Amino acid sequence: MKVAVVILNWNGEQMLRQFLPSVVAHSVLPHSIGEVVVYVADNGSTDGSLTLLANEFPTVRTIVFDKNYGFADGYNKAFEQIDAEYAILLNSDVEVTPDWLIPLVEYMDAHSQVAACQPKLMAYHQKDEFEYAGGMGGYLDRYGYPYCRGRIFDTIEKDHHQYDADVPLLWATGACLMVRLAVYKEVGGLDGRFFAHMEEIDLCWRLRCRGYEVRSVASSTVYHVGGATLNAGNPRKTFLNFRNNLLMLYKNLPESDLFSVLFVRSVLDYVAAAMFLLKGEWGSAKAVFRARREFRKLKGEFRVSREENLRHATSMDIPERTSFSILWRYHAGRCHTFDKL
């Protein structure tokens, strides 16, 4: 099999009903390139998802789990059952476009050093704007804050083809992420301990440190709803984002940066908690404190992973992890778009 398109589902019957038809209709390749199979991996849904799939999408293959393993382990367990050259992690709230697969496959076939790529990720409800989750590909600042071409914090740009150039990235979005399946398994896949959020950035950072490249492919476009599972103000999402970001930094930072970066992050996290309190978002403030407690408790369990990453790295100096603070440039320098950085 050339490509496995894998949608991870948990109680997403309505999302499947709305978006799966475009995936089934448009996930095809010329016979000369190879076969495409669409899968839905179900994370123990209790709604009508499986009945819908059986009755209305007979060509879609299902992988059924006994419970919700989260985003990371859900995909890891699904990929254990799939044999394909390329696999695509696709959110259930993504509308794909005709021939969206062809540019991705052709790009990966032509660039053997590229282990992961993404299409142009646009907003479903505002189709001339980039989508928050990935835009045209992502970077990290010195202190672990992710940002994208097309989106920095809550500033989202319209697409004027300003970021169509093929450039190296640190990470590609997990909303629609194509990976070489053999390489994905070689580096250990997504970290299941994250459960959800930041796991694709962690994966791509590991890929970059081991000499692989991550890119975006502007000639392929998909539309993402975003926030369909947990909205931006959900304290659970805040907790996972803060905790997993700290764990990701601990796993992947070079030794020379570890102490200074984690120290500054502790200050910035408490500032973030104070800002949540000032806005009356008590749940999110508590989530930041809980995330830091959980990080301190879990750090020892991640030491082996850190040592393994350092051992297998061909370089820890990744240019797409930039040396500046995106917070400072955004708020003090008024750099609100990627091209101003």
C-alpha positions in Angstrom: 0.0 0.0 0.0 1.3 3.4 -0.9 -0.8 5.6 1.5 -2.9 4.9 4.5 -5.1 7.9 5.5 -5.9 7.4 9.2 -8.6 9.3 11.0 -8.6 8.9 14.8 -12.2 9.1 16.1 -13.7 9.4 19.6 -17.4 10.0 19.7 -17.2 12.0 16.5 -20.2 10.7 14.6 -21.3 14.1 13.4 -17.8 15.0 12.3 -17.5 11.8 10.4 -20.9 12.3 8.8 -19.8 15.8 7.7 -16.2 15.4 6.6 -15.5 11.8 5.8 -17.3 12.0 2.4 -14.7 14.4 1.1 -11.9 12.2 2.4 -13.3 9.1 0.7 -14.1 10.9 -2.6 -10.7 12.7 -2.9 -8.2 10.3 -1.4 -7.2 8.6 -4.6 -4.0 8.4 -6.6 -3.2 7.4 -10.2 -2.7 3.6 -10.4 0.9 4.2 -11.5 1.6 5.8 -8.1 -0.1 3.3 -5.8 -3.0 2.3 -3.6 -4.7 4.5 -1.0 -6.7 3.1 1.9 -8.8 5.2 4.3 -9.0 4.0 7.9 -10.9 5.2 10.9 -9.3 4.1 14.2 -12.0 4.3 16.8 -10.9 5.2 20.4 -13.7 3.4 22.2 -16.6 5.6 21.0 -20.0 5.2 22.7 -22.0 7.1 20.1 -23.1 5.9 16.7 -19.8 6.2 15.0 -19.2 2.5 14.2 -22.8 2.1 13.1 -22.4 5.1 10.8 -19.2 3.7 9.3 -20.7 0.2 8.7 -23.9 1.5 7.1 -22.7 4.5 5.1 -18.9 4.1 4.5 -18.4 0.4 3.6 -15.1 1.1 1.8 -13.5 2.7 4.9 -11.6 0.2 7.0 -12.1 0.4 10.8 -9.7 -0.3 13.6 -11.6 -0.6 16.9 -10.0 0.0 20.3 -11.5 -1.0 23.7 -11.0 2.5 25.2 -9.8 6.0 24.5 -6.0 5.8 24.2 -5.7 9.5 23.3 -4.3 11.0 20.2 -0.7 9.8 20.6 -1.2 6.1 21.5 -4.3 5.9 19.4 -2.2 6.6 16.3 0.6 4.4 17.6 -1.7 1.4 18.1 -3.4 2.0 14.7 -0.1 2.1 12.9 0.9 -1.2 14.4 -1.8 -2.7 12.3 -1.0 -0.9 9.0 1.6 -1.6 6.4 2.1 1.4 4.1 4.9 3.5 2.7 3.3 6.7 3.9 0.7 7.3 6.6 -1.4 10.4 7.1 -2.7 11.5 10.5 -5.9 13.3 9.6 -8.2 15.0 12.1 -11.9 14.1 11.8 -12.8 17.8 11.3 -10.8 18.3 8.1 -12.3 18.8 4.6 -9.8 17.7 1.9 -9.8 19.0 -1.6 -9.6 17.2 -5.0 -6.2 15.7 -5.7 -4.9 16.8 -2.3 -2.8 13.7 -1.9 -0.9 13.8 -5.2 1.4 16.8 -4.4 2.2 15.3 -0.9 3.1 11.9 -2.3 5.1 13.3 -5.2 7.0 15.6 -2.9 7.9 12.8 -0.5 8.9 10.5 -3.4 11.2 13.2 -4.7 12.8 14.1 -1.3 14.0 11.0 0.5 15.5 13.0 3.4 12.0 14.5 4.3 10.3 12.3 6.9 7.2 14.4 7.4 5.2 17.0 5.6 1.9 18.8 5.7 -0.4 20.6 3.2 -1.5 24.2 3.5 -3.9 24.2 6.4 -6.7 26.7 6.0 -9.6 27.6 8.2 -12.9 25.8 7.3 -15.1 28.7 8.4 -12.9 31.4 6.9 -11.4 29.8 3.9 -9.0 32.6 2.9 -7.3 32.5 6.3 -4.7 30.1 7.6 -5.9 27.8 10.4 -4.5 28.1 13.9 -3.3 24.6 14.3 -0.6 24.6 11.6 -0.9 27.3 8.9 2.1 26.7 6.6 4.2 24.9 9.1 5.7 25.6 12.5 8.7 26.7 14.5 9.7 26.9 18.2 11.2 29.9 19.9 14.0 29.5 22.5 11.6 28.9 25.3 9.4 26.3 23.6 6.6 28.5 22.3 5.3 27.2 19.0 4.3 29.5 16.1 3.5 29.1 12.4 3.9 30.7 9.1 0.5 32.4 8.9 -0.2 32.4 12.7 1.5 33.8 15.7 -0.4 33.4 18.9 -3.9 34.6 18.1 -2.9 36.7 15.0 -4.0 34.8 12.0 -3.1 35.9 8.5 -5.0 35.7 5.2 -3.3 33.6 2.5 -1.8 35.7 -0.2 0.7 32.9 -1.2 3.3 34.7 0.9 4.4 31.4 2.6 4.3 29.1 -0.4 8.1 28.7 -0.6 9.5 25.3 0.3 11.5 25.9 3.5 12.6 23.7 6.4 10.3 23.5 9.4 10.7 22.3 12.9 7.2 20.8 13.0 4.2 20.0 10.8 0.7 20.0 12.1 -0.9 16.9 13.5 -4.2 17.9 12.0 -2.9 16.7 8.7 0.5 15.1 8.9 2.1 12.8 6.3 4.9 10.6 7.6 7.2 7.9 6.3 5.7 5.1 8.3 9.0 3.2 8.7 10.8 6.3 10.0 7.9 7.1 12.3 8.3 3.6 13.9 12.1 3.9 13.8 12.0 7.0 16.1 9.3 5.6 18.4 6.3 7.4 17.0 4.2 9.8 19.1 4.8 9.8 22.8 1.8 8.1 24.3 2.5 9.6 27.7 1.4 13.0 26.3 -2.1 11.7 25.6 -2.9 14.7 23.5 -1.3 18.1 22.5 2.3 18.9 21.6 3.0 15.3 20.6 3.5 16.0 16.9 6.0 18.8 17.7 7.9 16.4 20.0 7.9 13.8 17.1 9.1 16.3 14.5 11.8 17.7 16.8 13.1 14.2 17.3 13.1 13.7 13.5 15.0 16.9 13.0 17.6 16.0 15.6 18.2 12.7 13.8 18.9 14.3 10.5 15.5 14.1 8.8 13.7 17.1 7.4 10.1 18.4 7.9 8.4 20.5 5.2 5.1 21.9 4.0 3.7 21.5 0.5 1.8 24.6 -0.7 0.2 22.9 -3.7 -1.9 20.7 -1.4 -4.7 22.4 0.6 -7.1 21.2 3.3 -9.6 23.0 5.5 -9.7 22.5 9.3 -12.4 23.4 11.7 -10.1 23.3 14.8 -11.0 23.1 18.4 -13.7 20.5 17.7 -12.6 18.3 20.7 -11.5 20.8 23.3 -11.9 24.6 22.7 -9.1 27.0 23.5 -10.4 28.0 26.9 -10.8 24.5 28.2 -8.7 24.0 31.4 -8.0 20.4 30.4 -6.5 21.7 27.1 -4.5 24.4 29.1 -3.2 21.7 31.4 -2.1 19.4 28.6 -0.5 22.1 26.6 1.6 23.5 29.5 2.6 20.0 30.9 3.4 18.5 27.6 5.4 21.5 26.4 7.6 21.2 29.5 8.0 17.5 29.0 8.9 18.1 25.3 11.5 20.6 26.3 13.0 18.3 28.8 13.2 15.4 26.3 14.7 17.4 23.5 16.7 20.4 24.6 20.5 20.2 24.3 22.3 20.0 27.7 23.7 23.5 27.3 20.2 25.0 27.2 18.3 22.8 29.6 18.7 24.7 32.9 18.4 28.2 31.5 15.4 27.5 29.4 13.5 25.6 32.1 14.2 28.4 34.6 12.9 31.1 32.3 9.9 29.0 31.5 9.1 28.6 35.2 8.9 32.4 35.4 6.9 32.7 32.2 4.4 30.0 33.3 3.7 31.8 36.6 3.2 35.0 34.7 0.7 33.2 32.4 -1.1 31.9 35.5 -1.4 35.4 36.9 -2.8 36.7 33.6 -5.4 33.9 33.6 -6.4 35.0 37.2 -6.6 38.7 36.1 -9.0 37.7 33.4 -11.1 35.6 35.8 -10.1 32.3 34.2 -9.6 30.4 37.4 -9.8 27.0 35.8 -7.0 27.8 33.4 -4.8 29.4 36.2 -5.2 26.2 38.3 -4.3 24.1 35.2 -1.0 25.9 34.8 0.0 25.2 38.5 -1.2 21.6 38.1 0.8 21.2 34.9 4.0 22.3 36.6 3.4 20.0 39.5 2.8 17.1 37.1 5.9 18.0 35.1 8.1 17.8 38.3 6.5 14.5 39.2 7.0 13.0 35.7 10.4 14.3 34.8 12.2 11.3 36.2 10.2 9.0 34.1 11.3 10.9 31.0 15.0 10.8 31.8 15.6 7.6 29.7 13.8 9.2 26.7 16.0 12.3 27.0 19.2 10.2 27.1 18.0 8.2 24.1 17.2 11.3 22.1 20.6 12.8 22.9 22.3 9.5 22.0 20.7 9.2 18.6 20.9 12.9 17.6 23.1 13.8 14.7 22.8 17.5 15.7 21.0 19.3 18.5 21.5 22.7 16.8 18.2 22.9 14.9 17.9 26.3 13.0 14.1 26.2 13.2 14.3 26.3 16.9 14.9 30.1 16.9 17.2 31.9 19.4 14.8 34.7 20.2 11.7 34.9 22.4 8.5 35.0 20.3 6.7 36.6 23.3 9.1 39.5 23.3 9.1 40.0 19.6 5.3 39.8 19.4 4.4 42.0 22.4 7.4 44.4 22.6 8.6 44.3 19.1 5.0 44.3 17.6 6.0 41.5 15.2 2.6 40.0 14.7 3.2 38.2 11.4 5.8 35.7 10.5 7.4 37.9 7.8 8.1 40.6 10.4 10.2 38.3 12.7 
